[in-house]
Amino acid sequence: MTSDKTQKANNRTLAILATVALLMFGFGYALVPLYDLICDVTGLNGKTGRTDVASAEAQNVDATRRVKVEFTGHTDSGLPWDFRPLVKKMEVTPGKLTLVKYYARNTGAEAITGQAVPSVAPNKAATYFKKVECFCFSEQTLQPGEEKEMPVRFIVDARLAQEVDTITLSYAFFNTDKVSARKYGGKEMAPNHEHDHHAKAHEASSDVPPINNM
């Protein structure tokens, strides 16, 4: 009789633990859409915008002003890539297109696809920082040992508040495949906020003339 009660108690404990594990797993996947919703409503950790070539070239240029832009990047634990900006900071002229590049190398033993998610700080600068071309517009696949320089062409709107003299552009790179991500010690988080493909934007970005780094 005692052994039956013990077995039932053990079964209840296992059921509770399994339920908690499932809830934690589901919560992990819910974090990304929840985070996107918070960003949409509050502007927290500002999401960057997009624009096309024509709109960028029509911007007013404030030649009397310089804004420092800092660049950072990191990968999620499930993505075995070396990822970093090739330039850590630069001064840009508001209203002028600027080019910067990031570097990525797959240190894993298999082809891996990643998705980058950008953010801008301070929040008030997010709507004035617009990308014409960016590796974050689409998923990136690297073969084992493959390395790649990935460009970002952007413009800081001249209407940016005068008190903002420094902007930080950050990227977080995630493994888009959950099996692969778990293999490398993380879990798949495939953000889909603002990264849907727009063919028109891609065509426009390819027309941007070469721009020298400042």
C-alpha positions as protocol buffer text, in pm:
chain_id: "A"
residue {
  index: 1
  type: MET
  ca { x: 0 y: 0 z: 0 }
}
residue {
  index: 2
  type: THR
  ca { x: 283 y: 233 z: 95 }
}
residue {
  index: 3
  type: SER
  ca { x: 468 y: 158 z: -229 }
}
residue {
  index: 4
  type: ASP
  ca { x: 155 y: 244 z: -431 }
}
residue {
  index: 5
  type: LYS
  ca { x: 127 y: 581 z: -258 }
}
residue {
  index: 6
  type: THR
  ca { x: 495 y: 645 z: -317 }
}
residue {
  index: 7
  type: GLN
  ca { x: 460 y: 557 z: -685 }
}
residue {
  index: 8
  type: LYS
  ca { x: 160 y: 790 z: -724 }
}
residue {
  index: 9
  type: ALA
  ca { x: 349 y: 1069 z: -551 }
}
residue {
  index: 10
  type: ASN
  ca { x: 646 y: 1015 z: -780 }
}
residue {
  index: 11
  type: ASN
  ca { x: 419 y: 1018 z: -1087 }
}
residue {
  index: 12
  type: ARG
  ca { x: 262 y: 1346 z: -974 }
}
residue {
  index: 13
  type: THR
  ca { x: 605 y: 1499 z: -923 }
}
residue {
  index: 14
  type: LEU
  ca { x: 721 y: 1389 z: -1268 }
}
residue {
  index: 15
  type: ALA
  ca { x: 403 y: 1529 z: -1424 }
}
residue {
  index: 16
  type: ILE
  ca { x: 455 y: 1863 z: -1252 }
}
residue {
  index: 17
  type: LEU
  ca { x: 818 y: 1880 z: -1360 }
}
residue {
  index: 18
  type: ALA
  ca { x: 727 y: 1794 z: -1719 }
}
residue {
  index: 19
  type: THR
  ca { x: 460 y: 2063 z: -1723 }
}
residue {
  index: 20
  type: VAL
  ca { x: 701 y: 2323 z: -1587 }
}
residue {
  index: 21
  type: ALA
  ca { x: 961 y: 2227 z: -1850 }
}
residue {
  index: 22
  type: LEU
  ca { x: 707 y: 2263 z: -2130 }
}
residue {
  index: 23
  type: LEU
  ca { x: 592 y: 2600 z: -1999 }
}
residue {
  index: 24
  type: MET
  ca { x: 951 y: 2726 z: -1979 }
}
residue {
  index: 25
  type: PHE
  ca { x: 1021 y: 2603 z: -2332 }
}
residue {
  index: 26
  type: GLY
  ca { x: 710 y: 2775 z: -2465 }
}
residue {
  index: 27
  type: PHE
  ca { x: 792 y: 3092 z: -2277 }
}
residue {
  index: 28
  type: GLY
  ca { x: 1133 y: 3105 z: -2442 }
}
residue {
  index: 29
  type: TYR
  ca { x: 975 y: 3108 z: -2787 }
}
residue {
  index: 30
  type: ALA
  ca { x: 718 y: 3365 z: -2675 }
}
residue {
  index: 31
  type: LEU
  ca { x: 988 y: 3611 z: -2574 }
}
residue {
  index: 32
  type: VAL
  ca { x: 1062 y: 3730 z: -2927 }
}
residue {
  index: 33
  type: PRO
  ca { x: 706 y: 3829 z: -3032 }
}
residue {
  index: 34
  type: LEU
  ca { x: 650 y: 3972 z: -2682 }
}
residue {
  index: 35
  type: TYR
  ca { x: 969 y: 4174 z: -2713 }
}
residue {
  index: 36
  type: ASP
  ca { x: 863 y: 4300 z: -3057 }
}
residue {
  index: 37
  type: LEU
  ca { x: 525 y: 4403 z: -2921 }
}
residue {
  index: 38
  type: ILE
  ca { x: 686 y: 4598 z: -2638 }
}
residue {
  index: 39
  type: CYS
  ca { x: 921 y: 4765 z: -2886 }
}
residue {
  index: 40
  type: ASP
  ca { x: 627 y: 4864 z: -3106 }
}
residue {
  index: 41
  type: VAL
  ca { x: 430 y: 5014 z: -2820 }
}
residue {
  index: 42
  type: THR
  ca { x: 704 y: 5179 z: -2616 }
}
residue {
  index: 43
  type: GLY
  ca { x: 997 y: 5223 z: -2855 }
}
residue {
  index: 44
  type: LEU
  ca { x: 1216 y: 5029 z: -2613 }
}
residue {
  index: 45
  type: ASN
  ca { x: 1556 y: 4941 z: -2761 }
}
residue {
  index: 46
  type: GLY
  ca { x: 1461 y: 5127 z: -3076 }
}
residue {
  index: 47
  type: LYS
  ca { x: 1400 y: 4932 z: -3394 }
}
residue {
  index: 48
  type: THR
  ca { x: 1573 y: 5083 z: -3695 }
}
residue {
  index: 49
  type: GLY
  ca { x: 1383 y: 5191 z: -4003 }
}
residue {
  index: 50
  type: ARG
  ca { x: 1421 y: 5134 z: -4376 }
}
residue {
  index: 51
  type: THR
  ca { x: 1415 y: 5364 z: -4674 }
}
residue {
  index: 52
  type: ASP
  ca { x: 1481 y: 5350 z: -5045 }
}
residue {
  index: 53
  type: VAL
  ca { x: 1750 y: 5516 z: -5255 }
}
residue {
  index: 54
  type: ALA
  ca { x: 1526 y: 5790 z: -5391 }
}
residue {
  index: 55
  type: SER
  ca { x: 1410 y: 5893 z: -5045 }
}
residue {
  index: 56
  type: ALA
  ca { x: 1764 y: 5883 z: -4909 }
}
residue {
  index: 57
  type: GLU
  ca { x: 1901 y: 6097 z: -5191 }
}
residue {
  index: 58
  type: ALA
  ca { x: 1620 y: 6350 z: -5138 }
}
residue {
  index: 59
  type: GLN
  ca { x: 1721 y: 6406 z: -4776 }
}
residue {
  index: 60
  type: ASN
  ca { x: 1836 y: 6748 z: -4666 }
}
residue {
  index: 61
  type: VAL
  ca { x: 2205 y: 6745 z: -4572 }
}
residue {
  index: 62
  type: ASP
  ca { x: 2321 y: 6928 z: -4261 }
}
residue {
  index: 63
  type: ALA
  ca { x: 2684 y: 6992 z: -4353 }
}
residue {
  index: 64
  type: THR
  ca { x: 2739 y: 7190 z: -4033 }
}
residue {
  index: 65
  type: ARG
  ca { x: 2679 y: 6892 z: -3806 }
}
residue {
  index: 66
  type: ARG
  ca { x: 2847 y: 6562 z: -3721 }
}
residue {
  index: 67
  type: VAL
  ca { x: 2695 y: 6270 z: -3535 }
}
residue {
  index: 68
  type: LYS
  ca { x: 2906 y: 5989 z: -3390 }
}
residue {
  index: 69
  type: VAL
  ca { x: 2774 y: 5642 z: -3471 }
}
residue {
  index: 70
  type: GLU
  ca { x: 2904 y: 5345 z: -3271 }
}
residue {
  index: 71
  type: PHE
  ca { x: 2873 y: 4985 z: -3393 }
}
residue {
  index: 72
  type: THR
  ca { x: 2843 y: 4667 z: -3188 }
}
residue {
  index: 73
  type: GLY
  ca { x: 2738 y: 4309 z: -3254 }
}
residue {
  index: 74
  type: HIS
  ca { x: 2706 y: 3973 z: -3082 }
}
residue {
  index: 75
  type: THR
  ca { x: 2575 y: 3624 z: -3151 }
}
residue {
  index: 76
  type: ASP
  ca { x: 2333 y: 3410 z: -2954 }
}
residue {
  index: 77
  type: SER
  ca { x: 2486 y: 3109 z: -2777 }
}
residue {
  index: 78
  type: GLY
  ca { x: 2335 y: 2876 z: -3039 }
}
residue {
  index: 79
  type: LEU
  ca { x: 2519 y: 3041 z: -3329 }
}
residue {
  index: 80
  type: PRO
  ca { x: 2890 y: 2943 z: -3357 }
}
residue {
  index: 81
  type: TRP
  ca { x: 2994 y: 3247 z: -3558 }
}
residue {
  index: 82
  type: ASP
  ca { x: 3259 y: 3509 z: -3513 }
}
residue {
  index: 83
  type: PHE
  ca { x: 3066 y: 3832 z: -3570 }
}
residue {
  index: 84
  type: ARG
  ca { x: 3183 y: 4190 z: -3524 }
}
residue {
  index: 85
  type: PRO
  ca { x: 3188 y: 4535 z: -3687 }
}
residue {
  index: 86
  type: LEU
  ca { x: 3494 y: 4617 z: -3895 }
}
residue {
  index: 87
  type: VAL
  ca { x: 3468 y: 4978 z: -3777 }
}
residue {
  index: 88
  type: LYS
  ca { x: 3370 y: 5045 z: -3416 }
}
residue {
  index: 89
  type: LYS
  ca { x: 3272 y: 5407 z: -3461 }
}
residue {
  index: 90
  type: MET
  ca { x: 3267 y: 5690 z: -3713 }
}
residue {
  index: 91
  type: GLU
  ca { x: 3135 y: 6041 z: -3753 }
}
residue {
  index: 92
  type: VAL
  ca { x: 2865 y: 6094 z: -4015 }
}
residue {
  index: 93
  type: THR
  ca { x: 2699 y: 6393 z: -4173 }
}
residue {
  index: 94
  type: PRO
  ca { x: 2320 y: 6390 z: -4122 }
}
residue {
  index: 95
  type: GLY
  ca { x: 2142 y: 6352 z: -4453 }
}
residue {
  index: 96
  type: LYS
  ca { x: 2430 y: 6169 z: -4626 }
}
residue {
  index: 97
  type: LEU
  ca { x: 2440 y: 5798 z: -4708 }
}
residue {
  index: 98
  type: THR
  ca { x: 2713 y: 5615 z: -4520 }
}
residue {
  index: 99
  type: LEU
  ca { x: 2864 y: 5269 z: -4559 }
}
residue {
  index: 100
  type: VAL
  ca { x: 2989 y: 5042 z: -4283 }
}
residue {
  index: 101
  type: LYS
  ca { x: 3072 y: 4670 z: -4288 }
}
residue {
  index: 102
  type: TYR
  ca { x: 3040 y: 4383 z: -4042 }
}
residue {
  index: 103
  type: TYR
  ca { x: 3245 y: 4064 z: -4048 }
}
residue {
  index: 104
  type: ALA
  ca { x: 3109 y: 3713 z: -3995 }
}
residue {
  index: 105
  type: ARG
  ca { x: 3277 y: 3371 z: -3998 }
}
residue {
  index: 106
  type: ASN
  ca { x: 3118 y: 3033 z: -3942 }
}
residue {
  index: 107
  type: THR
  ca { x: 3333 y: 2844 z: -3691 }
}
residue {
  index: 108
  type: GLY
  ca { x: 3098 y: 2545 z: -3690 }
}
residue {
  index: 109
  type: ALA
  ca { x: 3136 y: 2219 z: -3881 }
}
residue {
  index: 110
  type: GLU
  ca { x: 2824 y: 2260 z: -4094 }
}
residue {
  index: 111
  type: ALA
  ca { x: 2638 y: 2517 z: -4301 }
}
residue {
  index: 112
  type: ILE
  ca { x: 2440 y: 2745 z: -4068 }
}
residue {
  index: 113
  type: THR
  ca { x: 2178 y: 3010 z: -4138 }
}
residue {
  index: 114
  type: GLY
  ca { x: 2150 y: 3311 z: -3913 }
}
residue {
  index: 115
  type: GLN
  ca { x: 1921 y: 3613 z: -3886 }
}
residue {
  index: 116
  type: ALA
  ca { x: 2043 y: 3947 z: -3752 }
}
residue {
  index: 117
  type: VAL
  ca { x: 1820 y: 4178 z: -3549 }
}
residue {
  index: 118
  type: PRO
  ca { x: 1919 y: 4545 z: -3530 }
}
residue {
  index: 119
  type: SER
  ca { x: 1846 y: 4801 z: -3262 }
}
residue {
  index: 120
  type: VAL
  ca { x: 1939 y: 5164 z: -3205 }
}
residue {
  index: 121
  type: ALA
  ca { x: 2010 y: 5364 z: -2893 }
}
residue {
  index: 122
  type: PRO
  ca { x: 1902 y: 5610 z: -2770 }
}
residue {
  index: 123
  type: ASN
  ca { x: 1540 y: 5528 z: -2841 }
}
residue {
  index: 124
  type: LYS
  ca { x: 1461 y: 5878 z: -2963 }
}
residue {
  index: 125
  type: ALA
  ca { x: 1712 y: 5831 z: -3248 }
}
residue {
  index: 126
  type: ALA
  ca { x: 1558 y: 5510 z: -3384 }
}
residue {
  index: 127
  type: THR
  ca { x: 1309 y: 5673 z: -3622 }
}
residue {
  index: 128
  type: TYR
  ca { x: 1585 y: 5894 z: -3763 }
}
residue {
  index: 129
  type: PHE
  ca { x: 1824 y: 5609 z: -3838 }
}
residue {
  index: 130
  type: LYS
  ca { x: 1725 y: 5443 z: -4166 }
}
residue {
  index: 131
  type: LYS
  ca { x: 1890 y: 5163 z: -4360 }
}
residue {
  index: 132
  type: VAL
  ca { x: 1898 y: 5143 z: -4739 }
}
residue {
  index: 133
  type: GLU
  ca { x: 2092 y: 4816 z: -4750 }
}
residue {
  index: 134
  type: CYS
  ca { x: 2152 y: 4570 z: -4468 }
}
residue {
  index: 135
  type: PHE
  ca { x: 2242 y: 4204 z: -4418 }
}
residue {
  index: 136
  type: CYS
  ca { x: 1960 y: 4200 z: -4162 }
}
residue {
  index: 137
  type: PHE
  ca { x: 1702 y: 4231 z: -4443 }
}
residue {
  index: 138
  type: SER
  ca { x: 1740 y: 3860 z: -4511 }
}
residue {
  index: 139
  type: GLU
  ca { x: 1875 y: 3539 z: -4358 }
}
residue {
  index: 140
  type: GLN
  ca { x: 2248 y: 3477 z: -4403 }
}
residue {
  index: 141
  type: THR
  ca { x: 2391 y: 3129 z: -4469 }
}
residue {
  index: 142
  type: LEU
  ca { x: 2759 y: 3052 z: -4418 }
}
residue {
  index: 143
  type: GLN
  ca { x: 2933 y: 2726 z: -4506 }
}
residue {
  index: 144
  type: PRO
  ca { x: 3178 y: 2570 z: -4257 }
}
residue {
  index: 145
  type: GLY
  ca { x: 3475 y: 2804 z: -4221 }
}
residue {
  index: 146
  type: GLU
  ca { x: 3324 y: 3059 z: -4463 }
}
residue {
  index: 147
  type: GLU
  ca { x: 3376 y: 3425 z: -4385 }
}
residue {
  index: 148
  type: LYS
  ca { x: 3195 y: 3724 z: -4525 }
}
residue {
  index: 149
  type: GLU
  ca { x: 3196 y: 4102 z: -4507 }
}
residue {
  index: 150
  type: MET
  ca { x: 2842 y: 4229 z: -4482 }
}
residue {
  index: 151
  type: PRO
  ca { x: 2761 y: 4591 z: -4570 }
}
residue {
  index: 152
  type: VAL
  ca { x: 2515 y: 4829 z: -4410 }
}
residue {
  index: 153
  type: ARG
  ca { x: 2423 y: 5150 z: -4593 }
}
residue {
  index: 154
  type: PHE
  ca { x: 2236 y: 5393 z: -4376 }
}
residue {
  index: 155
  type: ILE
  ca { x: 2139 y: 5754 z: -4335 }
}
residue {
  index: 156
  type: VAL
  ca { x: 2088 y: 5964 z: -4024 }
}
residue {
  index: 157
  type: ASP
  ca { x: 1799 y: 6202 z: -4082 }
}
residue {
  index: 158
  type: ALA
  ca { x: 1901 y: 6566 z: -4049 }
}
residue {
  index: 159
  type: ARG
  ca { x: 1592 y: 6620 z: -3834 }
}
residue {
  index: 160
  type: LEU
  ca { x: 1751 y: 6420 z: -3552 }
}
residue {
  index: 161
  type: ALA
  ca { x: 1722 y: 6614 z: -3225 }
}
residue {
  index: 162
  type: GLN
  ca { x: 2018 y: 6844 z: -3172 }
}
residue {
  index: 163
  type: GLU
  ca { x: 2089 y: 6705 z: -2826 }
}
residue {
  index: 164
  type: VAL
  ca { x: 2161 y: 6361 z: -2974 }
}
residue {
  index: 165
  type: ASP
  ca { x: 2526 y: 6355 z: -3075 }
}
residue {
  index: 166
  type: THR
  ca { x: 2593 y: 5979 z: -3043 }
}
residue {
  index: 167
  type: ILE
  ca { x: 2397 y: 5683 z: -3182 }
}
residue {
  index: 168
  type: THR
  ca { x: 2472 y: 5316 z: -3120 }
}
residue {
  index: 169
  type: LEU
  ca { x: 2375 y: 5057 z: -3381 }
}
residue {
  index: 170
  type: SER
  ca { x: 2368 y: 4704 z: -3240 }
}
residue {
  index: 171
  type: TYR
  ca { x: 2306 y: 4367 z: -3401 }
}
residue {
  index: 172
  type: ALA
  ca { x: 2216 y: 4037 z: -3239 }
}
residue {
  index: 173
  type: PHE
  ca { x: 2260 y: 3732 z: -3464 }
}
residue {
  index: 174
  type: PHE
  ca { x: 2045 y: 3422 z: -3404 }
}
residue {
  index: 175
  type: ASN
  ca { x: 2054 y: 3068 z: -3541 }
}
residue {
  index: 176
  type: THR
  ca { x: 1731 y: 3014 z: -3737 }
}
residue {
  index: 177
  type: ASP
  ca { x: 1732 y: 2634 z: -3699 }
}
residue {
  index: 178
  type: LYS
  ca { x: 1636 y: 2499 z: -3357 }
}
residue {
  index: 179
  type: VAL
  ca { x: 1812 y: 2163 z: -3402 }
}
residue {
  index: 180
  type: SER
  ca { x: 2137 y: 2331 z: -3502 }
}
residue {
  index: 181
  type: ALA
  ca { x: 2102 y: 2592 z: -3226 }
}
residue {
  index: 182
  type: ARG
  ca { x: 2058 y: 2327 z: -2958 }
}
residue {
  index: 183
  type: LYS
  ca { x: 2361 y: 2142 z: -3091 }
}
residue {
  index: 184
  type: TYR
  ca { x: 2572 y: 2449 z: -3019 }
}
residue {
  index: 185
  type: GLY
  ca { x: 2433 y: 2511 z: -2673 }
}
residue {
  index: 186
  type: GLY
  ca { x: 2150 y: 2754 z: -2742 }
}
residue {
  index: 187
  type: LYS
  ca { x: 1801 y: 2756 z: -2877 }
}
residue {
  index: 188
  type: GLU
  ca { x: 1650 y: 2877 z: -3200 }
}
residue {
  index: 189
  type: MET
  ca { x: 1508 y: 3226 z: -3193 }
}
residue {
  index: 190
  type: ALA
  ca { x: 1405 y: 3335 z: -3539 }
}
residue {
  index: 191
  type: PRO
  ca { x: 1280 y: 3693 z: -3502 }
}
residue {
  index: 192
  type: ASN
  ca { x: 1048 y: 3798 z: -3784 }
}
residue {
  index: 193
  type: HIS
  ca { x: 992 y: 4158 z: -3688 }
}
residue {
  index: 194
  type: GLU
  ca { x: 1075 y: 4402 z: -3972 }
}
residue {
  index: 195
  type: HIS
  ca { x: 1275 y: 4135 z: -4159 }
}
residue {
  index: 196
  type: ASP
  ca { x: 1021 y: 4035 z: -4421 }
}
residue {
  index: 197
  type: HIS
  ca { x: 1162 y: 4053 z: -4771 }
}
residue {
  index: 198
  type: HIS
  ca { x: 1059 y: 4336 z: -5000 }
}
residue {
  index: 199
  type: ALA
  ca { x: 1192 y: 4286 z: -5351 }
}
residue {
  index: 200
  type: LYS
  ca { x: 1156 y: 4652 z: -5432 }
}
residue {
  index: 201
  type: ALA
  ca { x: 1377 y: 4753 z: -5140 }
}
residue {
  index: 202
  type: HIS
  ca { x: 1642 y: 4499 z: -5244 }
}
residue {
  index: 203
  type: GLU
  ca { x: 1642 y: 4627 z: -5601 }
}
residue {
  index: 204
  type: ALA
  ca { x: 1670 y: 4983 z: -5481 }
}
residue {
  index: 205
  type: SER
  ca { x: 1957 y: 4908 z: -5246 }
}
residue {
  index: 206
  type: SER
  ca { x: 2163 y: 4760 z: -5529 }
}
residue {
  index: 207
  type: ASP
  ca { x: 2148 y: 5095 z: -5710 }
}
residue {
  index: 208
  type: VAL
  ca { x: 2325 y: 5286 z: -5434 }
}
residue {
  index: 209
  type: PRO
  ca { x: 2655 y: 5430 z: -5565 }
}
residue {
  index: 210
  type: PRO
  ca { x: 2979 y: 5350 z: -5379 }
}
residue {
  index: 211
  type: ILE
  ca { x: 3023 y: 5556 z: -5065 }
}
residue {
  index: 212
  type: ASN
  ca { x: 3353 y: 5607 z: -4890 }
}
residue {
  index: 213
  type: ASN
  ca { x: 3380 y: 5555 z: -4515 }
}
residue {
  index: 214
  type: MET
  ca { x: 3432 y: 5869 z: -4317 }
}
